[in-house]
């Protein structure tokens, strides 16, 4: 991210949220990120991606999972993910800053 001009604490902040294996907490955690007006949400599980999808239609969501996002209900199609939801593998080989810019 430094190569793209982003320096944590100066012009970018990374907000981490952990449900601690309590998936019932995911909607509140996603809503908290939306309320903080983050620029992009990155998720690592289907459940977290679904919570983020429910919480916002305007903030890009990058989901990194090993499952089938169509079957999970995250996106209607891999060819056309719809809205601002993007599968993490689309950003493979890019820096975090490049992925965030591409998702925005």
ChimeraX commands (.cxc) that place a marker at each C-alpha (Angstrom):
marker #1 position 0.00,0.00,0.00 radius 0.5
marker #1 position 2.92,2.31,0.61 radius 0.5
marker #1 position 3.85,2.04,-3.09 radius 0.5
marker #1 position 0.41,3.43,-3.95 radius 0.5
marker #1 position 0.84,6.34,-1.54 radius 0.5
marker #1 position -1.22,4.94,1.33 radius 0.5
marker #1 position 0.31,5.12,4.79 radius 0.5
marker #1 position -1.62,3.62,7.67 radius 0.5
marker #1 position -2.31,6.25,10.30 radius 0.5
marker #1 position -1.74,9.12,7.88 radius 0.5
marker #1 position -4.17,8.70,4.98 radius 0.5
marker #1 position -5.62,5.22,5.46 radius 0.5
marker #1 position -7.00,3.28,8.40 radius 0.5
marker #1 position -7.57,-0.45,8.53 radius 0.5
marker #1 position -10.52,-1.41,10.72 radius 0.5
marker #1 position -10.54,-5.05,11.84 radius 0.5
marker #1 position -13.59,-6.79,13.23 radius 0.5
marker #1 position -13.72,-10.37,14.52 radius 0.5
marker #1 position -16.87,-12.30,15.34 radius 0.5
marker #1 position -14.85,-14.83,17.40 radius 0.5
marker #1 position -16.81,-17.70,15.82 radius 0.5
marker #1 position -20.10,-16.12,16.91 radius 0.5
marker #1 position -21.82,-15.62,13.59 radius 0.5
marker #1 position -24.78,-13.94,15.28 radius 0.5
marker #1 position -22.45,-10.95,15.83 radius 0.5
marker #1 position -21.75,-10.45,12.12 radius 0.5
marker #1 position -24.72,-8.17,11.32 radius 0.5
marker #1 position -23.78,-5.75,14.11 radius 0.5
marker #1 position -20.11,-5.78,13.08 radius 0.5
marker #1 position -21.03,-5.07,9.44 radius 0.5
marker #1 position -23.39,-2.28,10.48 radius 0.5
marker #1 position -20.62,-0.74,12.59 radius 0.5
marker #1 position -18.34,-0.60,9.54 radius 0.5
marker #1 position -21.10,0.95,7.45 radius 0.5
marker #1 position -21.75,3.53,10.17 radius 0.5
marker #1 position -18.02,4.39,10.13 radius 0.5
marker #1 position -18.33,5.07,6.38 radius 0.5
marker #1 position -15.46,2.81,5.36 radius 0.5
marker #1 position -14.43,2.81,1.70 radius 0.5
marker #1 position -14.38,-0.97,1.24 radius 0.5
marker #1 position -15.29,-4.05,3.29 radius 0.5
marker #1 position -13.20,-7.22,2.97 radius 0.5
marker #1 position -14.68,-10.48,4.26 radius 0.5
marker #1 position -13.23,-13.97,4.64 radius 0.5
marker #1 position -16.34,-16.12,5.12 radius 0.5
marker #1 position -19.65,-16.53,3.33 radius 0.5
marker #1 position -21.49,-15.53,6.50 radius 0.5
marker #1 position -19.50,-12.30,6.82 radius 0.5
marker #1 position -20.05,-11.48,3.13 radius 0.5
marker #1 position -23.79,-12.01,3.53 radius 0.5
marker #1 position -23.86,-9.78,6.63 radius 0.5
marker #1 position -22.01,-7.05,4.72 radius 0.5
marker #1 position -24.33,-7.48,1.70 radius 0.5
marker #1 position -27.32,-6.97,4.01 radius 0.5
marker #1 position -25.75,-3.96,5.72 radius 0.5
marker #1 position -24.91,-1.95,2.59 radius 0.5
marker #1 position -25.59,-1.59,-1.10 radius 0.5
marker #1 position -23.18,1.30,-1.59 radius 0.5
marker #1 position -19.86,0.21,-0.05 radius 0.5
marker #1 position -17.80,-2.21,-2.18 radius 0.5
marker #1 position -17.43,-5.67,-0.64 radius 0.5
marker #1 position -14.45,-7.85,-1.49 radius 0.5
marker #1 position -15.12,-11.41,-0.39 radius 0.5
marker #1 position -12.42,-14.00,-0.05 radius 0.5
marker #1 position -13.83,-17.46,0.44 radius 0.5
marker #1 position -13.29,-20.99,-0.69 radius 0.5
marker #1 position -16.93,-21.76,-1.28 radius 0.5
marker #1 position -19.40,-21.09,-4.03 radius 0.5
marker #1 position -20.56,-17.45,-3.70 radius 0.5
marker #1 position -23.48,-18.06,-6.08 radius 0.5
marker #1 position -24.79,-20.98,-4.02 radius 0.5
marker #1 position -24.20,-18.99,-0.81 radius 0.5
marker #1 position -26.35,-16.14,-2.16 radius 0.5
marker #1 position -23.57,-13.55,-2.15 radius 0.5
marker #1 position -23.78,-12.88,-5.90 radius 0.5
marker #1 position -26.23,-13.97,-8.61 radius 0.5
marker #1 position -23.42,-14.89,-11.05 radius 0.5
marker #1 position -19.63,-14.98,-11.13 radius 0.5
marker #1 position -19.68,-13.26,-14.53 radius 0.5
marker #1 position -21.87,-10.47,-13.21 radius 0.5
marker #1 position -21.48,-10.25,-9.44 radius 0.5
marker #1 position -23.99,-7.34,-9.23 radius 0.5
marker #1 position -23.78,-4.30,-7.05 radius 0.5
marker #1 position -20.46,-3.62,-5.44 radius 0.5
marker #1 position -19.51,-7.18,-4.53 radius 0.5
marker #1 position -16.27,-8.59,-5.86 radius 0.5
marker #1 position -14.61,-11.97,-5.39 radius 0.5
marker #1 position -11.15,-11.63,-3.89 radius 0.5
marker #1 position -9.51,-13.75,-6.57 radius 0.5
marker #1 position -10.27,-10.95,-9.03 radius 0.5
marker #1 position -7.60,-8.99,-7.20 radius 0.5
marker #1 position -4.94,-11.70,-6.93 radius 0.5
marker #1 position -1.50,-10.23,-7.56 radius 0.5
marker #1 position -2.59,-6.70,-6.74 radius 0.5
marker #1 position -1.72,-4.70,-3.67 radius 0.5
marker #1 position -4.44,-3.99,-1.11 radius 0.5
marker #1 position -4.61,-0.42,-2.38 radius 0.5
marker #1 position -5.03,-1.57,-5.98 radius 0.5
marker #1 position -7.78,-3.99,-4.96 radius 0.5
marker #1 position -9.59,-1.29,-3.01 radius 0.5
marker #1 position -9.35,1.15,-5.95 radius 0.5
marker #1 position -10.59,-1.50,-8.37 radius 0.5
marker #1 position -13.51,-2.36,-6.10 radius 0.5
marker #1 position -14.58,1.25,-5.59 radius 0.5
marker link #1:1,2 radius 0.2
marker link #1:2,3 radius 0.2
marker link #1:3,4 radius 0.2
marker link #1:4,5 radius 0.2
marker link #1:5,6 radius 0.2
marker link #1:6,7 radius 0.2
marker link #1:7,8 radius 0.2
marker link #1:8,9 radius 0.2
marker link #1:9,10 radius 0.2
marker link #1:10,11 radius 0.2
marker link #1:11,12 radius 0.2
marker link #1:12,13 radius 0.2
marker link #1:13,14 radius 0.2
marker link #1:14,15 radius 0.2
marker link #1:15,16 radius 0.2
marker link #1:16,17 radius 0.2
marker link #1:17,18 radius 0.2
marker link #1:18,19 radius 0.2
marker link #1:19,20 radius 0.2
marker link #1:20,21 radius 0.2
marker link #1:21,22 radius 0.2
marker link #1:22,23 radius 0.2
marker link #1:23,24 radius 0.2
marker link #1:24,25 radius 0.2
marker link #1:25,26 radius 0.2
marker link #1:26,27 radius 0.2
marker link #1:27,28 radius 0.2
marker link #1:28,29 radius 0.2
marker link #1:29,30 radius 0.2
marker link #1:30,31 radius 0.2
marker link #1:31,32 radius 0.2
marker link #1:32,33 radius 0.2
marker link #1:33,34 radius 0.2
marker link #1:34,35 radius 0.2
marker link #1:35,36 radius 0.2
marker link #1:36,37 radius 0.2
marker link #1:37,38 radius 0.2
marker link #1:38,39 radius 0.2
marker link #1:39,40 radius 0.2
marker link #1:40,41 radius 0.2
marker link #1:41,42 radius 0.2
marker link #1:42,43 radius 0.2
marker link #1:43,44 radius 0.2
marker link #1:44,45 radius 0.2
marker link #1:45,46 radius 0.2
marker link #1:46,47 radius 0.2
marker link #1:47,48 radius 0.2
marker link #1:48,49 radius 0.2
marker link #1:49,50 radius 0.2
marker link #1:50,51 radius 0.2
marker link #1:51,52 radius 0.2
marker link #1:52,53 radius 0.2
marker link #1:53,54 radius 0.2
marker link #1:54,55 radius 0.2
marker link #1:55,56 radius 0.2
marker link #1:56,57 radius 0.2
marker link #1:57,58 radius 0.2
marker link #1:58,59 radius 0.2
marker link #1:59,60 radius 0.2
marker link #1:60,61 radius 0.2
marker link #1:61,62 radius 0.2
marker link #1:62,63 radius 0.2
marker link #1:63,64 radius 0.2
marker link #1:64,65 radius 0.2
marker link #1:65,66 radius 0.2
marker link #1:66,67 radius 0.2
marker link #1:67,68 radius 0.2
marker link #1:68,69 radius 0.2
marker link #1:69,70 radius 0.2
marker link #1:70,71 radius 0.2
marker link #1:71,72 radius 0.2
marker link #1:72,73 radius 0.2
marker link #1:73,74 radius 0.2
marker link #1:74,75 radius 0.2
marker link #1:75,76 radius 0.2
marker link #1:76,77 radius 0.2
marker link #1:77,78 radius 0.2
marker link #1:78,79 radius 0.2
marker link #1:79,80 radius 0.2
marker link #1:80,81 radius 0.2
marker link #1:81,82 radius 0.2
marker link #1:82,83 radius 0.2
marker link #1:83,84 radius 0.2
marker link #1:84,85 radius 0.2
marker link #1:85,86 radius 0.2
marker link #1:86,87 radius 0.2
marker link #1:87,88 radius 0.2
marker link #1:88,89 radius 0.2
marker link #1:89,90 radius 0.2
marker link #1:90,91 radius 0.2
marker link #1:91,92 radius 0.2
marker link #1:92,93 radius 0.2
marker link #1:93,94 radius 0.2
marker link #1:94,95 radius 0.2
marker link #1:95,96 radius 0.2
marker link #1:96,97 radius 0.2
marker link #1:97,98 radius 0.2
marker link #1:98,99 radius 0.2
marker link #1:99,100 radius 0.2
marker link #1:100,101 radius 0.2
marker link #1:101,102 radius 0.2
marker link #1:102,103 radius 0.2
marker link #1:103,104 radius 0.2
view
